[in-house]
Amino acid sequence: MIPRDTIQSIIDAARIDEVVGDFVQLKKRGVNLLGLCPFHNERTPSFTVSPAKGIFKCFGCGKAGNSVNFIMEHEKYSYPEALRYLANKYSIEIEEQEPTPEEKQLDTDRDSLFALNTFAQKFYTQTLRQTEEGRAIGLSYFIERGFREDIIDAFQLGFSPTAWDAFTQHAIKHGFAEKYLIDSGLTISKEGKLYDRFRERVMFPIHNLTGKVIGFGGRILTSDKTKPKYVNSPESEVYNKSKSLYGIWLARGAIVARDNCYLVEGYTDVISLHQSGIENVVASSGTSLTNDQIKLINKYTRNITILYDGDPAGIKASFRGIDMILEQGMNVKIVLFPDGEDPDSYARKNRSADVEAFISSQSDDFITFKTRMLLSETNNDPVKKAGLIHEIIQSISLIPDGIIRPLYIRECAEIMGLAEQTLMNELNRVLRKKRLKGAQEESVNEEVQDQQLVAPPQEQVLDITDCSAQELDVIRVLLHFSDKVLKFKQPGNEPEEIVITEVGVAEYICNDLRANQIVFDLPVYQIIFEAFCVGVDNQELPDEKYFLMHVDHTVADTAINIITQRYELSPGWEEIKIYVASEADKLEDTVSQAVLSLMHRKLSAMIFVNQKKMKELPADSEEWADHLSRDIHLKQARNEISRRLGRTLNN
């Protein structure tokens, strides 16, 4: 357990802009910061970070929270894990009690898999360094490839023994359950026997953004053709290869600093380039590039440079993935290494400065690269050239920026020796076709919705007992204006005398609702209301931060969603002498309306419940008469509130 005062120290130390900035590229926008949401695909930034309030809010998908919430959501951590992550980031020492057996039992599958993967990484690393077999086979292989000791340590490289179940038995001996060994993919169960998936392989741990081991890649060193050269961890609760990039945990800082991400294919490509001082590099680990991987890179930069080994078939196979990059509005460059070379071999044979110079000088825009490559294969065949035009135009049409598209058209026209207008006409045709298809799909969707609308209508009954909207409005007013002062005008003792009565917003709301014995139906609203009541009684109101950083996640999430506002009135309106009245300008009306509306709805709910009970009782019974008397009094009270609200009186 983490002590409460330590939790508060962590929350106080964590700066939302620094925490989010480790994962999302943020830009200044007024008093806030803006970036692309890491929780859903978007091209236009709607993810807002407020350093002043210490919160984030996405106005696209609705995700919101504080620093702890962000780490929990982004890394899929538990609350204690997120706190430990932030404590480590801000060098805060946590003195925890030894967890009880019951607490250990409550660990989630994810926690267990993370722990097992970390244990496995240490086992493979120790085997590489501390066993004769590991040094003779694994370490010698890495050294032959030219990897320095510090690089081997940085990437936590290792070796899995040749024995069939060396790791499995070691893990079981240390208390790891067979279930998690199999779930992680580290162990394979076959015909009632357990054996190591990665036996006799050099090991490449795969990490998430924060450096936690989520999976492994293993390379066999023998020439046995019956076994695959590389074996990777299967999908698990913590590892999804389509959402992972090898090396991202070491590369993200360099990617942001250089505003570019080098994308390669294999583990050793990443390691060799990293050793050459080129740290902004990640690998797709042999898989086809996915939207999730592109999105991961897009958090840090909009520029991708893909490094190819010169194999034409492999390059063509990657075109679809590159089109997906263009579709997300990113910039793509291509570097083609000489025949027989790949990023790994080239980096090992050349000095760091020469590798950097080669990449810089050979970087070619993807559209230009693709045009030249396909054009060289047409052999002036008109049919093939027409096919090339269609393919290039298709790629250009994916680019969302309408200014950039014509620039590519001009460049491609020059390369192919065609009239620029010819390509532009074809581009417009493709774009019109896409718009038409989109309009047709939208029309179908609208037709389905219309069919749903004209379906036999179900009678919608207004739930008069639902007070959630009115309760929310009162809590909203408290969170926004609790420390403000209301000024009410009242008649004095003398003729035409006006007396100004001042009362705090929180005091007015809390005392009025308590006097009328109003209780909030939603528990989280009641918690917030009671916190303000305690503040009123102690003359020390809780501030915004108290709720935004509340240890109760429900309270914090509710406060964040209520306090965060997407739109603020531009100061430019006042500059041209156009003034718009805000709630703060008419605060007395705002507060009164919120309180009276809640009381009105509560009374309506009470009347509804009371009348329902009356229907169940004999009309000549004493109990029915009591309920009738209660009905009259409740309606009188509601009518008085209706009058004060300016509503039509209803019996």
C-alpha positions as CSV (number, residue, x, y, z in Angstrom):
1,M,0.0,0.0,0.0
2,I,1.2,3.5,-0.8
3,P,0.7,6.0,2.1
4,R,-1.8,8.7,1.5
5,D,0.7,11.5,2.1
6,T,3.1,10.0,-0.4
7,I,0.2,9.8,-3.0
8,Q,-0.4,13.5,-2.4
9,S,3.3,14.3,-2.8
10,I,3.3,12.4,-6.2
11,I,0.1,14.2,-7.4
12,D,1.5,17.6,-6.3
13,A,4.9,16.9,-8.1
14,A,3.4,15.6,-11.4
15,R,3.1,18.3,-14.0
16,I,0.5,17.4,-16.6
17,D,2.4,19.0,-19.5
18,E,5.6,17.0,-18.7
19,V,3.7,13.7,-18.1
20,V,1.6,14.0,-21.3
21,G,4.6,15.5,-23.2
22,D,6.5,12.2,-22.8
23,F,3.9,10.5,-25.1
24,V,2.2,13.3,-27.1
25,Q,3.7,16.1,-29.2
26,L,2.1,19.3,-27.8
27,K,2.0,22.8,-29.1
28,K,1.1,26.0,-27.3
29,R,-2.4,27.3,-27.9
30,G,-3.2,30.3,-25.7
31,V,-2.9,29.2,-22.0
32,N,-3.3,25.6,-22.9
33,L,-1.4,23.0,-25.0
34,L,-2.8,21.1,-28.0
35,G,-2.0,17.8,-29.6
36,L,-3.3,14.7,-31.4
37,C,-5.2,12.5,-29.1
38,P,-3.4,9.3,-28.2
39,F,-6.6,7.5,-27.4
40,H,-8.3,7.6,-30.9
41,N,-7.4,8.3,-34.5
42,E,-7.7,12.0,-35.5
43,R,-6.1,14.3,-37.9
44,T,-7.2,17.6,-36.4
45,P,-5.9,18.1,-32.8
46,S,-8.6,18.1,-30.2
47,F,-6.6,16.9,-27.2
48,T,-6.1,19.8,-24.8
49,V,-3.8,19.9,-21.8
50,S,-4.2,22.6,-19.2
51,P,-1.0,23.1,-17.1
52,A,-2.9,25.6,-14.9
53,K,-5.5,23.1,-13.9
54,G,-3.3,20.1,-14.2
55,I,-5.7,18.2,-16.4
56,F,-6.2,16.9,-20.0
57,K,-9.3,16.6,-22.1
58,C,-10.0,15.2,-25.5
59,F,-13.0,16.9,-27.1
60,G,-13.1,14.2,-29.8
61,C,-13.4,11.0,-27.8
62,G,-14.2,12.5,-24.4
63,K,-11.3,11.1,-22.4
64,A,-10.2,13.3,-19.6
65,G,-8.2,13.2,-16.4
66,N,-5.2,14.2,-14.4
67,S,-1.6,13.0,-14.6
68,V,-2.4,9.7,-12.9
69,N,-5.4,9.1,-15.0
70,F,-3.4,9.7,-18.2
71,I,-0.7,7.1,-17.3
72,M,-3.4,4.6,-16.3
73,E,-5.3,5.1,-19.5
74,H,-2.3,5.3,-21.8
75,E,-0.2,2.5,-20.4
76,K,-3.1,0.4,-19.1
77,Y,-1.6,0.6,-15.6
78,S,-3.4,0.0,-12.3
79,Y,-3.7,3.0,-10.0
80,P,-0.7,1.9,-7.8
81,E,1.4,1.2,-11.0
82,A,0.7,4.7,-12.3
83,L,1.7,6.3,-9.0
84,R,4.9,4.3,-9.0
85,Y,5.6,5.4,-12.5
86,L,5.2,9.1,-11.6
87,A,7.1,8.6,-8.4
88,N,10.0,7.2,-10.4
89,K,9.8,10.1,-12.9
90,Y,9.9,12.7,-10.2
91,S,12.4,10.9,-7.9
92,I,9.9,10.4,-5.1
93,E,10.7,7.5,-2.8
94,I,7.8,5.2,-1.9
95,E,7.9,3.3,1.3
96,E,5.4,0.5,0.9
97,Q,4.4,-2.3,3.2
98,E,5.0,-5.8,2.1
99,P,1.9,-6.9,0.3
100,T,-0.1,-9.6,2.0
101,P,-0.9,-13.0,0.3
102,E,-4.4,-11.7,-0.2
103,E,-3.2,-8.6,-2.0
104,K,-0.9,-10.7,-4.2
105,Q,-3.8,-12.8,-5.2
106,L,-5.7,-9.7,-6.4
107,D,-2.9,-8.9,-9.0
108,T,-4.4,-8.7,-12.4
109,D,-3.3,-10.9,-15.4
110,R,-1.6,-7.8,-16.9
111,D,0.5,-7.3,-13.7
112,S,1.5,-10.9,-13.7
113,L,2.5,-10.9,-17.4
114,F,4.5,-7.7,-16.9
115,A,6.3,-9.3,-13.9
116,L,6.9,-12.5,-15.8
117,N,8.3,-10.8,-18.9
118,T,10.7,-8.7,-16.7
119,F,11.8,-11.9,-14.9
120,A,12.3,-13.6,-18.3
121,Q,14.4,-10.7,-19.6
122,K,16.7,-10.8,-16.6
123,F,17.0,-14.6,-17.0
124,Y,18.0,-14.3,-20.6
125,T,20.4,-11.5,-19.9
126,Q,22.1,-13.3,-17.1
127,T,22.3,-16.5,-19.2
128,L,24.1,-14.5,-21.9
129,R,26.6,-13.0,-19.5
130,Q,27.0,-15.6,-16.8
131,T,26.9,-19.0,-18.4
132,E,29.5,-20.7,-20.6
133,E,26.8,-21.5,-23.2
134,G,25.5,-18.0,-23.3
135,R,28.9,-16.4,-23.7
136,A,30.1,-19.0,-26.3
137,I,27.0,-18.8,-28.5
138,G,24.9,-15.7,-27.7
139,L,27.5,-13.1,-26.6
140,S,30.0,-14.1,-29.3
141,Y,27.3,-13.6,-31.9
142,F,26.5,-10.1,-30.8
143,I,30.2,-9.2,-30.6
144,E,30.8,-10.6,-34.1
145,R,28.0,-8.3,-35.3
146,G,30.0,-5.4,-33.8
147,F,27.6,-4.6,-30.9
148,R,29.3,-2.8,-28.1
149,E,28.8,-3.9,-24.5
150,D,26.9,-0.7,-23.6
151,I,24.5,-1.3,-26.5
152,I,24.0,-4.9,-25.5
153,D,23.1,-3.7,-22.1
154,A,20.9,-0.8,-23.3
155,F,18.7,-3.1,-25.4
156,Q,18.8,-5.8,-22.7
157,L,19.8,-8.5,-25.2
158,G,20.0,-12.1,-24.0
159,F,20.2,-15.8,-24.8
160,S,17.8,-18.7,-24.2
161,P,19.6,-22.0,-23.3
162,T,19.4,-25.1,-25.5
163,A,17.8,-27.2,-22.9
164,W,14.1,-27.9,-23.7
165,D,12.6,-26.3,-20.5
166,A,15.4,-24.4,-18.8
167,F,13.5,-21.1,-18.5
168,T,10.1,-22.8,-17.8
169,Q,11.5,-24.8,-14.8
170,H,13.4,-21.7,-13.6
171,A,10.2,-19.6,-13.6
172,I,8.1,-22.3,-11.9
173,K,10.8,-22.7,-9.3
174,H,10.4,-19.0,-8.6
175,G,6.7,-19.1,-8.1
176,F,5.3,-18.2,-11.6
177,A,2.1,-20.0,-12.5
178,E,2.0,-22.3,-15.5
179,K,-1.0,-20.3,-16.7
180,Y,1.0,-17.1,-17.1
181,L,3.9,-18.9,-18.7
182,I,1.6,-20.2,-21.4
183,D,-0.4,-17.0,-21.7
184,S,2.8,-15.0,-22.3
185,G,4.0,-17.4,-25.0
186,L,7.3,-17.9,-23.2
187,T,6.3,-21.6,-22.6
188,I,4.5,-23.9,-25.0
189,S,2.3,-26.7,-23.7
190,K,2.1,-29.8,-26.0
191,E,0.8,-33.3,-25.1
192,G,1.0,-32.5,-21.4
193,K,4.6,-31.3,-21.5
194,L,6.0,-27.8,-21.2
195,Y,9.0,-26.5,-23.1
196,D,10.6,-23.1,-23.9
197,R,9.4,-21.3,-27.0
198,F,12.7,-19.5,-27.5
199,R,15.2,-22.2,-26.7
200,E,18.7,-21.9,-28.3
201,R,18.0,-18.4,-29.6
202,V,19.5,-15.0,-29.0
203,M,16.9,-12.8,-27.4
204,F,15.6,-9.3,-28.3
205,P,13.2,-8.0,-25.6
206,I,10.4,-5.8,-26.9
207,H,9.4,-2.9,-24.7
208,N,6.4,-0.5,-24.5
209,L,6.8,3.3,-24.4
210,T,7.8,3.3,-20.7
211,G,10.4,0.6,-21.1
212,K,8.3,-2.4,-19.7
213,V,9.0,-5.7,-21.4
214,I,5.9,-6.8,-23.3
215,G,7.3,-9.5,-25.5
216,F,10.3,-11.1,-27.2
217,G,11.9,-11.8,-30.5
218,G,14.3,-14.8,-30.8
219,R,16.8,-15.5,-33.5
220,I,18.2,-19.0,-34.1
221,L,21.9,-19.2,-34.9
222,T,22.0,-22.7,-36.4
223,S,21.5,-23.4,-40.1
224,D,18.6,-25.7,-39.5
225,K,16.2,-25.0,-42.4
226,T,13.3,-26.7,-40.6
227,K,13.2,-24.0,-38.0
228,P,12.2,-20.3,-38.6
229,K,15.0,-17.8,-38.4
230,Y,13.0,-15.5,-36.1
231,V,10.3,-16.4,-33.6
232,N,8.2,-13.7,-31.8
233,S,6.0,-13.7,-28.8
234,P,2.3,-14.4,-29.6
235,E,-0.4,-11.8,-28.8
236,S,-1.1,-11.5,-25.1
237,E,-2.8,-9.1,-22.7
238,V,0.3,-6.9,-22.8
239,Y,1.6,-7.5,-26.3
240,N,-0.1,-6.6,-29.5
241,K,2.5,-6.6,-32.4
242,S,0.3,-4.3,-34.6
243,K,0.4,-1.6,-31.9
244,S,4.1,-2.1,-31.0
245,L,7.4,-0.8,-32.5
246,Y,10.7,-2.2,-31.5
247,G,13.0,0.5,-30.0
248,I,10.3,3.1,-29.4
249,W,11.1,3.4,-25.7
250,L,14.7,4.4,-26.5
251,A,13.8,6.4,-29.6
252,R,10.9,8.7,-28.6
253,G,13.0,11.5,-27.2
254,A,15.3,11.6,-30.3
255,I,12.3,11.4,-32.6
256,V,10.8,14.6,-30.9
257,A,14.2,16.3,-30.9
258,R,14.9,15.6,-34.6
259,D,11.2,15.8,-35.7
260,N,11.7,12.7,-37.7
261,C,11.4,8.9,-37.3
262,Y,13.5,6.4,-39.2
263,L,11.6,3.3,-39.8
264,V,13.4,0.0,-40.5
265,E,12.5,-3.7,-40.6
266,G,14.5,-5.6,-38.1
267,Y,15.9,-5.6,-34.6
268,T,19.5,-5.4,-35.6
269,D,18.8,-2.5,-37.9
270,V,17.6,-0.5,-34.9
271,I,20.5,-1.6,-32.7
272,S,23.3,-0.9,-35.3
273,L,21.9,2.6,-36.2
274,H,21.5,3.4,-32.5
275,Q,25.1,2.4,-31.9
276,S,26.0,4.8,-34.8
277,G,24.4,7.6,-32.9
278,I,21.2,7.6,-34.9
279,E,18.7,7.1,-32.1
280,N,15.4,8.2,-33.7
281,V,14.9,4.8,-35.2
282,V,12.2,2.1,-34.7
283,A,11.3,-1.2,-36.4
284,S,8.1,-2.7,-37.4
285,S,9.7,-6.1,-36.6
286,G,8.9,-7.7,-39.9
287,T,5.2,-7.1,-39.9
288,S,3.3,-5.0,-42.4
289,L,3.0,-1.4,-41.2
290,T,-0.3,-0.9,-39.4
291,N,-2.5,2.2,-38.7
292,D,-1.8,1.8,-34.9
293,Q,2.0,1.8,-35.5
294,I,1.7,4.9,-37.7
295,K,-0.5,6.5,-35.0
296,L,2.2,5.7,-32.5
297,I,4.9,7.5,-34.5
298,N,2.5,10.4,-35.2
299,K,2.4,11.2,-31.5
300,Y,6.0,12.4,-31.7
301,T,6.5,13.6,-35.3
302,R,4.7,14.0,-38.6
303,N,7.8,13.0,-40.6
304,I,8.8,9.4,-41.4
305,T,11.9,8.3,-43.3
306,I,11.8,4.6,-44.3
307,L,15.1,2.9,-44.8
308,Y,15.1,0.1,-47.4
309,D,17.6,-2.6,-48.1
310,G,17.2,-2.4,-51.9
311,D,14.9,-5.4,-52.5
312,P,12.3,-4.2,-55.1
313,A,9.8,-6.8,-54.2
314,G,9.9,-5.8,-50.5
315,I,9.6,-2.1,-51.4
316,K,6.5,-2.7,-53.6
317,A,5.0,-4.8,-50.8
318,S,5.3,-1.8,-48.5
319,F,3.5,0.7,-50.8
320,R,0.1,0.0,-49.1
321,G,1.6,0.8,-45.7
322,I,3.1,4.0,-47.0
323,D,-0.3,5.0,-48.5
324,M,-1.7,4.7,-45.0
325,I,1.0,7.1,-43.7
326,L,0.0,9.6,-46.4
327,E,-3.7,9.2,-45.5
328,Q,-2.9,10.3,-41.9
329,G,-1.4,13.5,-43.3
330,M,2.2,12.6,-42.6
331,N,5.3,13.3,-44.7
332,V,7.2,10.2,-46.0
333,K,10.7,10.0,-47.4
334,I,12.5,6.9,-48.7
335,V,16.2,6.0,-48.4
336,L,17.4,3.1,-50.6
337,F,20.7,1.4,-49.5
338,P,23.1,0.0,-52.1
339,D,22.6,-3.5,-53.4
340,G,23.5,-6.1,-50.8
341,E,23.3,-3.6,-48.0
342,D,20.7,-3.0,-45.3
343,P,20.7,-0.4,-42.5
344,D,22.4,-2.9,-40.1
345,S,25.3,-3.8,-42.5
346,Y,25.8,-0.3,-43.7
347,A,26.0,1.1,-40.2
348,R,28.6,-1.5,-39.2
349,K,30.8,-0.9,-42.2
350,N,30.8,2.9,-42.1
351,R,31.5,5.7,-39.6
352,S,28.6,7.4,-37.9
353,A,29.0,10.6,-39.7
354,D,29.1,8.8,-43.1
355,V,25.8,6.9,-42.2
356,E,24.2,10.2,-41.3
357,A,25.4,11.9,-44.5
358,F,24.2,9.0,-46.7
359,I,20.7,9.0,-45.2
360,S,20.5,12.8,-45.5
361,S,21.7,12.9,-49.1
362,Q,19.7,9.9,-50.3
363,S,16.4,10.8,-48.8
364,D,13.8,11.0,-51.5
365,D,10.2,12.1,-51.3
366,F,8.0,9.0,-51.5
367,I,5.7,10.1,-54.4
368,T,8.8,11.0,-56.4
369,F,10.5,7.8,-55.5
370,K,7.5,5.7,-56.3
371,T,7.1,7.5,-59.7
372,R,10.7,7.0,-60.7
373,M,10.7,3.3,-59.6
374,L,7.6,2.3,-61.4
375,L,8.4,4.4,-64.4
376,S,11.7,2.5,-64.8
377,E,9.7,-0.7,-65.1
378,T,7.3,0.5,-67.8
379,N,9.9,0.3,-70.7
380,N,7.8,3.0,-72.4
381,D,4.9,0.6,-72.7
382,P,1.8,2.9,-73.0
383,V,-0.5,0.5,-71.1
384,K,2.0,0.1,-68.2
385,K,2.5,3.8,-68.1
386,A,-1.2,4.4,-67.9
387,G,-1.3,1.9,-65.0
388,L,1.5,3.9,-63.3
389,I,-0.4,7.1,-63.7
390,H,-3.5,5.6,-62.0
391,E,-1.3,4.2,-59.1
392,I,0.5,7.5,-58.5
393,I,-2.7,9.5,-58.6
394,Q,-4.3,7.1,-56.2
395,S,-1.5,7.8,-53.7
396,I,-1.6,11.6,-54.2
397,S,-5.4,11.5,-53.7
398,L,-4.8,10.1,-50.2
399,I,-3.0,13.3,-49.1
400,P,-5.5,15.4,-47.1
401,D,-3.7,18.7,-47.7
402,G,-5.2,20.3,-50.7
403,I,-2.1,22.6,-51.1
404,I,0.4,19.8,-51.2
405,R,-1.4,17.7,-53.8
406,P,-0.9,20.1,-56.7
407,L,2.9,20.3,-55.9
408,Y,3.2,16.5,-56.2
409,I,1.2,16.6,-59.5
410,R,3.7,19.1,-61.0
411,E,6.7,17.1,-59.9
412,C,5.3,13.8,-61.2
413,A,4.3,15.4,-64.5
414,E,7.9,16.5,-65.0
415,I,9.3,13.1,-64.2
416,M,6.9,11.3,-66.6
417,G,7.0,13.9,-69.3
418,L,3.3,14.5,-69.2
419,A,1.2,17.7,-69.2
420,E,0.5,18.7,-65.7
421,Q,-3.2,19.3,-66.5
422,T,-3.5,15.6,-67.6
423,L,-2.6,14.4,-64.1
424,M,-4.6,17.1,-62.5
425,N,-7.7,16.0,-64.4
426,E,-7.2,12.5,-63.3
427,L,-6.7,13.5,-59.7
428,N,-9.9,15.5,-59.8
429,R,-11.7,12.5,-61.2
430,V,-10.5,10.3,-58.4
431,L,-11.3,12.9,-55.8
432,R,-14.9,13.3,-57.2
433,K,-15.4,9.6,-57.2
434,K,-14.3,9.4,-53.5
435,R,-16.6,12.3,-52.6
436,L,-19.5,10.6,-54.4
437,K,-18.8,7.3,-52.7
438,G,-18.7,9.1,-49.3
439,A,-22.0,10.9,-50.1
440,Q,-23.7,7.7,-51.1
441,E,-22.5,6.0,-47.9
442,E,-23.8,8.9,-45.9
443,S,-27.1,8.8,-47.8
444,V,-27.4,5.1,-47.0
445,N,-26.7,5.8,-43.3
446,E,-29.3,8.6,-43.3
447,E,-31.8,6.2,-45.0
448,V,-31.2,3.6,-42.3
449,Q,-31.7,6.3,-39.7
450,D,-34.9,7.5,-41.4
451,Q,-36.2,3.9,-41.4
452,Q,-35.5,3.7,-37.7
453,L,-37.3,7.0,-37.2
454,V,-40.4,5.9,-39.1
455,A,-40.5,2.5,-37.4
456,P,-43.4,1.9,-35.0
457,P,-42.8,4.6,-32.4
458,Q,-42.3,3.5,-28.8
459,E,-43.9,5.7,-26.3
460,Q,-41.3,7.7,-24.5
461,V,-42.1,8.3,-20.9
462,L,-40.4,11.2,-19.1
463,D,-38.9,10.0,-15.9
464,I,-40.0,12.7,-13.5
465,T,-37.9,11.1,-10.8
466,D,-34.7,11.7,-12.7
467,C,-32.9,14.7,-11.1
468,S,-29.5,14.1,-12.6
469,A,-29.5,17.1,-15.0
470,Q,-30.5,19.5,-12.2
471,E,-28.0,17.9,-9.7
472,L,-25.2,18.3,-12.3
473,D,-26.1,22.0,-12.8
474,V,-25.8,22.7,-9.1
475,I,-22.4,20.8,-8.8
476,R,-21.2,22.7,-11.9
477,V,-22.0,26.0,-10.3
478,L,-20.3,25.0,-7.1
479,L,-17.1,23.9,-8.9
480,H,-17.0,27.0,-11.1
481,F,-18.1,29.7,-8.6
482,S,-17.9,28.4,-5.1
483,D,-15.6,31.2,-3.9
484,K,-17.6,34.1,-5.5
485,V,-19.9,36.4,-3.6
486,L,-23.6,36.9,-4.4
487,K,-25.2,40.3,-3.9
488,F,-28.9,40.3,-3.4
489,K,-31.0,43.4,-3.3
490,Q,-33.8,43.5,-0.7
491,P,-36.2,46.2,0.6
492,G,-35.1,47.9,3.7
493,N,-37.1,49.2,6.7
494,E,-37.4,52.6,5.2
495,P,-39.5,53.5,2.1
496,E,-37.6,53.0,-1.1
497,E,-34.6,51.7,1.0
498,I,-32.6,49.0,-0.7
499,V,-30.3,46.7,1.3
500,I,-27.5,44.7,-0.3
501,T,-27.0,41.3,1.3
502,E,-23.8,39.5,0.5
503,V,-23.3,35.8,0.8
504,G,-20.8,33.3,-0.7
505,V,-22.0,31.0,-3.5
506,A,-21.1,27.9,-1.6
507,E,-22.6,29.1,1.6
508,Y,-25.9,30.0,-0.2
509,I,-26.2,26.7,-2.0
510,C,-25.1,24.4,0.9
511,N,-27.3,26.1,3.5
512,D,-30.3,26.3,1.3
513,L,-30.2,22.7,0.2
514,R,-29.4,21.4,3.6
515,A,-32.3,23.5,5.1
516,N,-34.6,21.8,2.6
517,Q,-33.1,18.3,3.3
518,I,-32.1,17.9,-0.3
519,V,-29.9,14.8,-0.9
520,F,-28.3,14.1,-4.3
521,D,-29.3,10.9,-6.0
522,L,-25.9,10.4,-7.7
523,P,-23.3,9.4,-5.0
524,V,-20.4,11.3,-6.6
525,Y,-22.4,14.5,-6.6
526,Q,-23.3,14.0,-2.9
527,I,-19.6,13.5,-2.1
528,I,-18.7,16.8,-3.9
529,F,-21.6,18.6,-2.2
530,E,-20.6,17.4,1.2
531,A,-17.0,18.5,0.7
532,F,-18.3,22.0,0.0
533,C,-20.6,21.8,3.1
534,V,-17.6,20.9,5.3
535,G,-15.7,23.8,3.7
536,V,-18.5,26.2,4.5
537,D,-18.8,25.1,8.1
538,N,-15.0,25.3,8.6
539,Q,-14.7,28.5,6.6
540,E,-12.1,26.9,4.3
541,L,-13.6,26.0,0.9
542,P,-11.9,23.2,-1.1
543,D,-10.3,24.6,-4.3
544,E,-10.5,23.3,-7.8
545,K,-7.3,21.2,-7.4
546,Y,-8.8,19.4,-4.4
547,F,-11.4,17.8,-6.7
548,L,-9.2,17.5,-9.9
549,M,-6.6,15.5,-8.0
550,H,-9.0,13.7,-5.7
551,V,-7.9,10.2,-4.7
552,D,-11.3,8.9,-5.5
553,H,-11.1,8.4,-9.3
554,T,-14.9,8.9,-9.8
555,V,-14.7,12.3,-8.0
556,A,-11.7,13.4,-10.0
557,D,-13.1,12.3,-13.4
558,T,-16.4,14.0,-12.7
559,A,-14.8,17.3,-11.7
560,I,-12.5,17.2,-14.7
561,N,-15.4,16.7,-17.1
562,I,-17.4,19.5,-15.5
563,I,-14.6,22.0,-15.2
564,T,-13.1,21.5,-18.6
565,Q,-14.6,23.7,-21.3
566,R,-13.7,23.5,-24.9
567,Y,-14.6,26.9,-26.0
568,E,-13.7,30.3,-24.5
569,L,-14.9,33.6,-25.7
570,S,-12.2,35.3,-27.8
571,P,-10.9,38.6,-26.3
572,G,-11.2,39.9,-29.9
573,W,-14.9,40.5,-29.4
574,E,-14.3,43.0,-26.7
575,E,-11.8,44.8,-28.8
576,I,-14.5,45.6,-31.3
577,K,-16.9,46.6,-28.5
578,I,-19.1,43.5,-28.6
579,Y,-19.8,42.3,-25.1
580,V,-21.5,39.0,-24.4
581,A,-22.9,38.5,-20.9
582,S,-21.5,35.4,-19.1
583,E,-22.8,33.4,-16.2
584,A,-20.4,35.3,-14.0
585,D,-22.0,38.6,-15.0
586,K,-25.4,37.4,-13.8
587,L,-24.3,35.1,-11.1
588,E,-27.2,35.7,-8.7
589,D,-29.6,34.5,-11.4
590,T,-27.4,31.6,-12.3
591,V,-27.1,30.3,-8.7
592,S,-30.8,30.9,-7.9
593,Q,-32.0,29.1,-11.1
594,A,-29.7,26.1,-10.4
595,V,-30.9,25.7,-6.8
596,L,-34.6,26.4,-7.5
597,S,-34.6,24.0,-10.5
598,L,-33.2,21.2,-8.4
599,M,-35.7,21.8,-5.6
600,H,-38.5,22.0,-8.2
601,R,-37.5,18.6,-9.7
602,K,-37.0,17.0,-6.3
603,L,-40.5,18.1,-5.3
604,S,-42.0,16.8,-8.6
605,A,-40.3,13.4,-7.9
606,M,-41.7,13.4,-4.4
607,I,-45.2,14.2,-5.7
608,F,-44.9,11.4,-8.3
609,V,-43.9,8.8,-5.7
610,N,-46.5,10.0,-3.3
611,Q,-49.3,9.8,-5.9
612,K,-48.2,6.4,-6.9
613,K,-48.6,5.2,-3.3
614,M,-52.0,6.8,-3.1
615,K,-53.2,4.7,-6.1
616,E,-52.3,1.6,-4.2
617,L,-54.3,2.5,-1.1
618,P,-58.1,2.5,-0.5
619,A,-59.5,6.0,-0.9
620,D,-61.3,5.9,2.4
621,S,-58.3,4.8,4.5
622,E,-56.5,7.0,7.0
623,E,-53.2,6.4,5.3
624,W,-54.6,7.6,2.0
625,A,-55.8,10.8,3.7
626,D,-52.2,11.4,5.0
627,H,-50.8,11.0,1.6
628,L,-53.4,13.4,0.2
629,S,-52.4,16.0,2.8
630,R,-48.8,15.5,1.8
631,D,-49.7,15.8,-1.9
632,I,-51.3,19.2,-1.2
633,H,-48.3,20.6,0.8
634,L,-45.8,19.3,-1.8
635,K,-47.7,21.0,-4.6
636,Q,-48.0,24.2,-2.7
637,A,-44.2,24.2,-2.2
638,R,-43.6,23.4,-5.9
639,N,-46.0,26.1,-7.1
640,E,-44.1,28.7,-5.0
641,I,-40.8,27.6,-6.6
642,S,-42.5,27.7,-10.0
643,R,-43.5,31.3,-9.3
644,R,-40.0,32.2,-8.3
645,L,-38.7,30.5,-11.5
646,G,-41.2,32.3,-13.6
647,R,-42.8,29.1,-14.7
648,T,-46.5,28.3,-15.3
649,L,-48.1,27.0,-12.2
650,N,-49.4,23.4,-12.4
651,N,-51.5,21.5,-10.0
